[in-house]
């Protein structure tokens, strides 16, 4: 766990170890969310990075006709 300091302009620096682990780059956007008394920063990733993330998902389950739109 790393501790950061809030600057007079309410800015924080993401520690290098975390930047490297999450592969963050200069100019990349993150979403800031207040959740359960804490701040979460979620990296915004391009949609093309999601390609293939569901590969291997079993889609052979039986569905009712009502499930189809």
N, CA, C and O atoms as a GROMACS GRO file, in nm:
protein
  276
    1UNK      N    1   0.085  -0.117   0.000
    1UNK     CA    2   0.000   0.000   0.000
    1UNK      C    3   0.090   0.124   0.000
    1UNK      O    4   0.190   0.129   0.072
    2UNK      N    5   0.053   0.220  -0.080
    2UNK     CA    6   0.130   0.344  -0.093
    2UNK      C    7   0.045   0.460  -0.041
    2UNK      O    8  -0.077   0.459  -0.051
    3UNK      N    9   0.112   0.560   0.014
    3UNK     CA   10   0.044   0.681   0.062
    3UNK      C   11   0.083   0.796  -0.028
    3UNK      O   12   0.201   0.813  -0.062
    4UNK      N   13  -0.014   0.876  -0.068
    4UNK     CA   14   0.012   0.994  -0.150
    4UNK      C   15  -0.040   1.117  -0.076
    4UNK      O   16  -0.122   1.106   0.015
    5UNK      N   17   0.008   1.234  -0.116
    5UNK     CA   18  -0.032   1.360  -0.053
    5UNK      C   19  -0.114   1.441  -0.153
    5UNK      O   20  -0.081   1.447  -0.271
    6UNK      N   21  -0.220   1.502  -0.105
    6UNK     CA   22  -0.303   1.588  -0.188
    6UNK      C   23  -0.238   1.726  -0.192
    6UNK      O   24  -0.210   1.785  -0.088
    7UNK      N   25  -0.214   1.778  -0.314
    7UNK     CA   26  -0.150   1.909  -0.330
    7UNK      C   27  -0.251   2.020  -0.301
    7UNK      O   28  -0.370   1.993  -0.289
    8UNK      N   29  -0.203   2.145  -0.291
    8UNK     CA   30  -0.297   2.257  -0.272
    8UNK      C   31  -0.400   2.269  -0.385
    8UNK      O   32  -0.506   2.329  -0.366
    9UNK      N   33  -0.368   2.213  -0.502
    9UNK     CA   34  -0.463   2.214  -0.614
    9UNK      C   35  -0.546   2.086  -0.617
    9UNK      O   36  -0.613   2.058  -0.717
   10UNK      N   37  -0.544   2.008  -0.510
   10UNK     CA   38  -0.617   1.881  -0.497
   10UNK      C   39  -0.570   1.779  -0.600
   10UNK      O   40  -0.651   1.700  -0.650
   11UNK      N   41  -0.442   1.778  -0.633
   11UNK     CA   42  -0.386   1.681  -0.724
   11UNK      C   43  -0.309   1.577  -0.645
   11UNK      O   44  -0.258   1.605  -0.537
   12UNK      N   45  -0.302   1.456  -0.700
   12UNK     CA   46  -0.222   1.348  -0.641
   12UNK      C   47  -0.136   1.286  -0.750
   12UNK      O   48  -0.172   1.291  -0.868
   13UNK      N   49  -0.024   1.228  -0.711
   13UNK     CA   50   0.062   1.158  -0.804
   13UNK      C   51   0.043   1.008  -0.783
   13UNK      O   52   0.053   0.959  -0.670
   14UNK      N   53   0.015   0.937  -0.890
   14UNK     CA   54   0.001   0.791  -0.882
   14UNK      C   55   0.141   0.733  -0.872
   14UNK      O   56   0.224   0.757  -0.960
   15UNK      N   57   0.169   0.657  -0.767
   15UNK     CA   58   0.304   0.602  -0.750
   15UNK      C   59   0.348   0.519  -0.872
   15UNK      O   60   0.268   0.454  -0.938
   16UNK      N   61   0.479   0.524  -0.898
   16UNK     CA   62   0.537   0.459  -1.016
   16UNK      C   63   0.504   0.310  -1.022
   16UNK      O   64   0.471   0.259  -1.129
   17UNK      N   65   0.512   0.240  -0.910
   17UNK     CA   66   0.484   0.096  -0.909
   17UNK      C   67   0.342   0.068  -0.957
   17UNK      O   68   0.319  -0.030  -1.028
   18UNK      N   69   0.248   0.151  -0.917
   18UNK     CA   70   0.108   0.132  -0.958
   18UNK      C   71   0.091   0.167  -1.105
   18UNK      O   72   0.022   0.096  -1.178
   19UNK      N   73   0.154   0.276  -1.150
   19UNK     CA   74   0.148   0.315  -1.292
   19UNK      C   75   0.200   0.202  -1.380
   19UNK      O   76   0.140   0.171  -1.483
   20UNK      N   77   0.311   0.143  -1.340
   20UNK     CA   78   0.369   0.035  -1.420
   20UNK      C   79   0.282  -0.090  -1.417
   20UNK      O   80   0.263  -0.155  -1.520
   21UNK      N   81   0.229  -0.123  -1.300
   21UNK     CA   82   0.145  -0.243  -1.288
   21UNK      C   83   0.020  -0.232  -1.376
   21UNK      O   84  -0.020  -0.329  -1.439
   22UNK      N   85  -0.039  -0.113  -1.381
   22UNK     CA   86  -0.162  -0.093  -1.459
   22UNK      C   87  -0.135  -0.045  -1.601
   22UNK      O   88  -0.227  -0.024  -1.679
   23UNK      N   89  -0.006  -0.029  -1.634
   23UNK     CA   90   0.035   0.015  -1.768
   23UNK      C   91  -0.031   0.147  -1.806
   23UNK      O   92  -0.080   0.163  -1.917
   24UNK      N   93  -0.031   0.242  -1.713
   24UNK     CA   94  -0.086   0.374  -1.739
   24UNK      C   95   0.015   0.456  -1.818
   24UNK      O   96   0.136   0.439  -1.801
   25UNK      N   97  -0.034   0.544  -1.906
   25UNK     CA   98   0.053   0.627  -1.987
   25UNK      C   99   0.013   0.774  -1.969
   25UNK      O  100  -0.099   0.804  -1.928
   26UNK      N  101   0.107   0.862  -2.000
   26UNK     CA  102   0.084   1.005  -1.990
   26UNK      C  103  -0.035   1.044  -2.077
   26UNK      O  104  -0.043   1.004  -2.193
   27UNK      N  105  -0.126   1.122  -2.023
   27UNK     CA  106  -0.243   1.168  -2.097
   27UNK      C  107  -0.361   1.074  -2.094
   27UNK      O  108  -0.469   1.109  -2.141
   28UNK      N  109  -0.341   0.954  -2.040
   28UNK     CA  110  -0.451   0.858  -2.033
   28UNK      C  111  -0.557   0.909  -1.936
   28UNK      O  112  -0.524   0.971  -1.835
   29UNK      N  113  -0.681   0.882  -1.966
   29UNK     CA  114  -0.790   0.924  -1.880
   29UNK      C  115  -0.826   0.814  -1.781
   29UNK      O  116  -0.814   0.695  -1.810
   30UNK      N  117  -0.871   0.857  -1.663
   30UNK     CA  118  -0.923   0.766  -1.561
   30UNK      C  119  -1.056   0.821  -1.512
   30UNK      O  120  -1.077   0.942  -1.511
   31UNK      N  121  -1.144   0.733  -1.472
   31UNK     CA  122  -1.269   0.774  -1.411
   31UNK      C  123  -1.247   0.781  -1.261
   31UNK      O  124  -1.188   0.690  -1.203
   32UNK      N  125  -1.294   0.888  -1.198
   32UNK     CA  126  -1.284   0.903  -1.053
   32UNK      C  127  -1.422   0.880  -0.994
   32UNK      O  128  -1.519   0.947  -1.030
   33UNK      N  129  -1.430   0.783  -0.903
   33UNK     CA  130  -1.558   0.745  -0.844
   33UNK      C  131  -1.546   0.746  -0.692
   33UNK      O  132  -1.452   0.690  -0.636
   34UNK      N  133  -1.642   0.811  -0.626
   34UNK     CA  134  -1.651   0.804  -0.480
   34UNK      C  135  -1.735   0.681  -0.447
   34UNK      O  136  -1.850   0.670  -0.490
   35UNK      N  137  -1.676   0.588  -0.370
   35UNK     CA  138  -1.745   0.461  -0.343
   35UNK      C  139  -1.712   0.416  -0.202
   35UNK      O  140  -1.595   0.400  -0.167
   36UNK      N  141  -1.813   0.397  -0.121
   36UNK     CA  142  -1.799   0.343   0.015
   36UNK      C  143  -1.692   0.417   0.095
   36UNK      O  144  -1.609   0.354   0.162
   37UNK      N  145  -1.693   0.549   0.087
   37UNK     CA  146  -1.601   0.629   0.167
   37UNK      C  147  -1.459   0.634   0.114
   37UNK      O  148  -1.367   0.670   0.188
   38UNK      N  149  -1.438   0.598  -0.013
   38UNK     CA  150  -1.305   0.602  -0.070
   38UNK      C  151  -1.313   0.654  -0.214
   38UNK      O  152  -1.422   0.664  -0.270
   39UNK      N  153  -1.199   0.685  -0.272
   39UNK     CA  154  -1.192   0.730  -0.410
   39UNK      C  155  -1.131   0.617  -0.492
   39UNK      O  156  -1.027   0.563  -0.456
   40UNK      N  157  -1.196   0.582  -0.601
   40UNK     CA  158  -1.142   0.480  -0.691
   40UNK      C  159  -1.115   0.545  -0.825
   40UNK      O  160  -1.199   0.616  -0.880
   41UNK      N  161  -0.996   0.520  -0.879
   41UNK     CA  162  -0.959   0.568  -1.012
   41UNK      C  163  -0.958   0.447  -1.104
   41UNK      O  164  -0.884   0.352  -1.081
   42UNK      N  165  -1.040   0.452  -1.208
   42UNK     CA  166  -1.054   0.339  -1.300
   42UNK      C  167  -1.002   0.381  -1.436
   42UNK      O  168  -1.057   0.473  -1.498
   43UNK      N  169  -0.896   0.315  -1.485
   43UNK     CA  170  -0.843   0.351  -1.616
   43UNK      C  171  -0.946   0.333  -1.727
   43UNK      O  172  -1.014   0.231  -1.734
   44UNK      N  173  -0.956   0.433  -1.814
   44UNK     CA  174  -1.043   0.425  -1.931
   44UNK      C  175  -0.961   0.358  -2.040
   44UNK      O  176  -0.854   0.406  -2.077
   45UNK      N  177  -1.010   0.248  -2.091
   45UNK     CA  178  -0.939   0.172  -2.193
   45UNK      C  179  -1.016   0.180  -2.326
   45UNK      O  180  -1.139   0.185  -2.326
   46UNK      N  181  -0.944   0.182  -2.437
   46UNK     CA  182  -1.012   0.181  -2.567
   46UNK      C  183  -1.093   0.052  -2.584
   46UNK      O  184  -1.054  -0.053  -2.534
   47UNK      N  185  -1.205   0.062  -2.654
   47UNK     CA  186  -1.291  -0.055  -2.674
   47UNK      C  187  -1.217  -0.169  -2.742
   47UNK      O  188  -1.247  -0.286  -2.716
   48UNK      N  189  -1.122  -0.137  -2.830
   48UNK     CA  190  -1.052  -0.245  -2.902
   48UNK      C  191  -0.970  -0.332  -2.807
   48UNK      O  192  -0.938  -0.446  -2.841
   49UNK      N  193  -0.936  -0.282  -2.688
   49UNK     CA  194  -0.864  -0.366  -2.592
   49UNK      C  195  -0.953  -0.475  -2.534
   49UNK      O  196  -0.904  -0.572  -2.477
   50UNK      N  197  -1.085  -0.459  -2.548
   50UNK     CA  198  -1.180  -0.558  -2.496
   50UNK      C  199  -1.196  -0.676  -2.591
   50UNK      O  200  -1.253  -0.779  -2.554
   51UNK      N  201  -1.147  -0.662  -2.714
   51UNK     CA  202  -1.164  -0.767  -2.814
   51UNK      C  203  -1.105  -0.900  -2.764
   51UNK      O  204  -0.990  -0.906  -2.721
   52UNK      N  205  -1.186  -1.004  -2.770
   52UNK     CA  206  -1.140  -1.137  -2.733
   52UNK      C  207  -1.150  -1.168  -2.585
   52UNK      O  208  -1.115  -1.279  -2.544
   53UNK      N  209  -1.195  -1.073  -2.502
   53UNK     CA  210  -1.196  -1.100  -2.358
   53UNK      C  211  -1.298  -1.207  -2.319
   53UNK      O  212  -1.288  -1.265  -2.210
   54UNK      N  213  -1.396  -1.234  -2.404
   54UNK     CA  214  -1.496  -1.336  -2.374
   54UNK      C  215  -1.471  -1.465  -2.452
   54UNK      O  216  -1.557  -1.554  -2.455
   55UNK      N  217  -1.356  -1.475  -2.516
   55UNK     CA  218  -1.322  -1.595  -2.593
   55UNK      C  219  -1.331  -1.718  -2.502
   55UNK      O  220  -1.281  -1.717  -2.390
   56UNK      N  221  -1.394  -1.821  -2.551
   56UNK     CA  222  -1.405  -1.944  -2.474
   56UNK      C  223  -1.530  -1.950  -2.388
   56UNK      O  224  -1.554  -2.051  -2.322
   57UNK      N  225  -1.610  -1.844  -2.388
   57UNK     CA  226  -1.734  -1.843  -2.310
   57UNK      C  227  -1.832  -1.943  -2.367
   57UNK      O  228  -1.857  -1.945  -2.488
   58UNK      N  229  -1.889  -2.027  -2.281
   58UNK     CA  230  -1.984  -2.129  -2.326
   58UNK      C  231  -2.120  -2.064  -2.351
   58UNK      O  232  -2.186  -2.019  -2.257
   59UNK      N  233  -2.161  -2.058  -2.476
   59UNK     CA  234  -2.290  -1.998  -2.512
   59UNK      C  235  -2.393  -2.103  -2.553
   59UNK      O  236  -2.494  -2.070  -2.614
   60UNK      N  237  -2.368  -2.228  -2.520
   60UNK     CA  238  -2.455  -2.336  -2.563
   60UNK      C  239  -2.570  -2.365  -2.466
   60UNK      O  240  -2.634  -2.469  -2.478
   61UNK      N  241  -2.597  -2.277  -2.371
   61UNK     CA  242  -2.706  -2.302  -2.277
   61UNK      C  243  -2.841  -2.292  -2.349
   61UNK      O  244  -2.854  -2.218  -2.447
   62UNK      N  245  -2.940  -2.365  -2.300
   62UNK     CA  246  -3.074  -2.360  -2.358
   62UNK      C  247  -3.143  -2.233  -2.313
   62UNK      O  248  -3.134  -2.193  -2.197
   63UNK      N  249  -3.211  -2.170  -2.407
   63UNK     CA  250  -3.283  -2.046  -2.376
   63UNK      C  251  -3.428  -2.059  -2.418
   63UNK      O  252  -3.460  -2.129  -2.514
   64UNK      N  253  -3.514  -1.991  -2.345
   64UNK     CA  254  -3.654  -1.984  -2.382
   64UNK      C  255  -3.670  -1.887  -2.500
   64UNK      O  256  -3.588  -1.797  -2.518
   65UNK      N  257  -3.775  -1.908  -2.578
   65UNK     CA  258  -3.803  -1.816  -2.689
   65UNK      C  259  -3.823  -1.675  -2.636
   65UNK      O  260  -3.793  -1.578  -2.706
   66UNK      N  261  -3.873  -1.661  -2.514
   66UNK     CA  262  -3.898  -1.531  -2.454
   66UNK      C  263  -3.769  -1.455  -2.429
   66UNK      O  264  -3.771  -1.333  -2.413
   67UNK      N  265  -3.657  -1.525  -2.424
   67UNK     CA  266  -3.528  -1.460  -2.399
   67UNK      C  267  -3.480  -1.381  -2.521
   67UNK      O  268  -3.397  -1.291  -2.509
   68UNK      N  269  -3.533  -1.416  -2.637
   68UNK     CA  270  -3.490  -1.351  -2.761
   68UNK      C  271  -3.568  -1.222  -2.783
   68UNK      O  272  -3.688  -1.215  -2.753
   69UNK      N  273  -3.503  -1.124  -2.834
   69UNK     CA  274  -3.572  -0.997  -2.862
   69UNK      C  275  -3.594  -0.984  -3.010
   69UNK      O  276  -3.651  -0.885  -3.055
   0.00000   0.00000   0.00000
